[in-house]
Amino acid sequence: MKQQPIYIIQDLEQLKTVSDPLRAKVLLFLIEKAYTGQQLAKLLGMARAKVHYHLNELEKHGLISVVRTELKNGILQKFYRAVARGFVPGEELLPFVSEVENYYRETTLSVLARARLRAIEAPEEAFQIPSSDRAQWPRMATQLEVKMSKEKFAAWLSKFRSLIYELDQQQEETGDWFYLTTVGFQINEPSFDVYEDEEEKNDARS
């Protein structure tokens, strides 16, 4: 089964299903590759019965499917895979504000948790630098806070997504593997000081 690039969620029950914190984690793993319930239980440190329950819910709502089976020690193992690389609520679901908010919050948290795990498992050389010139570094870890209209931020994100797509299309047969994850969302207030000191702040106001 070939994954769709994007799956449009058109059913409220589907949206509620992927808004569950554990199912959001399970779905993130299954976006990457196929796993059995036993493998997922080991990855998540949970009982197989609980993981299988959530797999059944995801499969029932058409979000994952069995892509292959293997017979091991007389037991038929099912390998599940997400039907798409990304999931987006359809227009008809946008009025359900709390459900959509829960979905994106849980998805963002799951992506961050997965990125943390990938960083822990990364080889030592991933965090070594070839020189003091940052332009030559094959790694990055950046935080940025900007103040602008939602429309302008959304327009910039659209260009950034195009750049991500361009990167995806440039993959080569040889070379090393690299991992990139990004999140962006509105916040209540900045955590970083915009100005170095009070004098600079006063200068900016004048």
N, C-alpha and C positions, 0 to 999 in steps of 0.2 A: 504494500500500500504506500503510495506516494503522499506525503503530507501536503496539505494546502498551505499557501503562504499565510492567509488570514481566514479565520472562521468567524462569521457574523452570528453572534448569539441573539436569537430572535424570540426566545421563550423565557419567561420570568423564572420558571423552575430551573432552567439551565443556569441562569445567572446566579440564583441562590446556591446552586450546587457548587459552582466554582468560587463562590465567595467564602466558603468554609475554609479556615486557615490550613487545615491538614490537606484538604483536597487541592488547595492552591499549590502546596509544596509537591504533592504527588504529581500534579499536572505539569509542573515545571520540570521535574525529572523526566517525565514521559515525552516532553517536547524534545529533549535532547536525544533520547534513544529508547529502545524497547527494553522493558524490565518485566520480570515475573513478580507476583505478589510477595514471594519469599525474598527476592532480592531487594525489593522496596522496603520490606519490614526490617531487613538488616541495615539498610542505609538510614532509615528513619529511627531505628532503635525502638520499634513498636511491635506489638503482637500481630502475627500474620492475620488472625481473624479480623482484627480492626482494619487493617490495611485492605483486606479483601472486600470488606463492607464498602469502603470508600471507592474502591475500584469498580465495584458493581454499580454504585450510584453514578459514577462518571460514565461508565459504559451505557447504562440505561438511558442517559440523556444525550447520547451520541457524541460525547466529547473525546472519548478514547475508543479504541477497538483492538481486538486481538489480531496481531499481524503474523504470528506463527505459533506453532505448538511443538513441543519436544517431549519424547517419552524418556523419563529418567527414573530408574529403579522401580519400574512398573507404574509410575505416576505421570499423568499427562500434565505437563507444565504449559501454561499459557503466557505468552509474551504480549504485553500491552504497549500501545504507542498512542500518543496524542494525535488527533486527526489533523491538526494544524500547528504551525510554528507560533502563531499568535491568535488571541481571542479578543474580539471587540464587541461590546453591546450594540445592537441595532438601534436605529432611530426610535422605534416604537417603545424601547425600554428606557429611554432617557428621562421620562417623567418619574420613573421609580428612583428618585435621587439617592435615598439611603442605600438601596441595594447596589446601585452602580458605584457609589462611593466605597462601600465595603469591598466590592470586587477589586477595584483599582488599588485600594490601600493594602489588601492582602497580597495582591500580585506584586506590588512594589516591595513589600517586606520579604516576600519569598525570593525575589530576585536578589535583594541585598544579602539575605542569608546564604543563598547559593554562591554569590560572589565571595563571601567571607570564606566559605568552605574551599572554593577553588584556590584562593590565595594561600590557605593553610597547606593545601596539598601540592602547591606549585614547587618546582625544583629550585634549588638554591640559586642557580644562575639567573632565574627570572628576576631577582632583585639585586643582581650585580650590575654595575654600570661600566661601559667601555671607556668613558672619558668624562671630563667635567663639562663637556658640551652637551646640554640637554637635548639638542636637536638630533643627537645620535642614540639617544636612549630608546630601546624597544619596550618601554613600559611607561605608565603614567598613573598618577593617583591625584586627582584634582577635585577641589571643592570651590564653587563659585556662587556668589549671591548677586543678583542684578535686580534693579528696580526699573520696570517699564510696563507698558500696557500688556494685557493678556494677548491682544491681537499681534503685537510685535514679537512677543516671546513665542507664540504659536508659529508665526511665519519663520522665525529663526530655526525652530525645531524641525520644520518641514525641510529646510535646506540641510540640516544636520542628518536627518533620516536618509536623504538622498546620498549623502556622503557615506553613510554606513552601508547603503545598498551598493555603492560603487566599490567599497572595500570588499564586500562579500563576493562581488563578481570578479575580483582580481586574484582569486586563490590560484596557487600554483601546485604542480605535481610534487615538487621537492621543496624543502625548507622546514622551518620550525612551526609549531602550533602556537597561536596567541589567542588570548581570551579578552574580550572587551564587553563591558556592561555599562549602561548609563541609565540614570533616572533623573527626572526633572519634574518639579511640582511647585505649586504656590506654598508659601510659608507665612506665618503670622508676623514674625519680625526677624530681622537679621541677627545672626550670632557673632558675625565678624564686625569689628569696629571699622567704619568706613573711613574715618579720619585718624591720623596718627595721634593727634593730641587736640586739646581744646582750642589752642591758638590757630591751628590749621582749619578747624571747624569754623571759627569766627571769620577767618580770611575768606572762606568759601561763601559765607553768607553776605559778605560786603560787596 
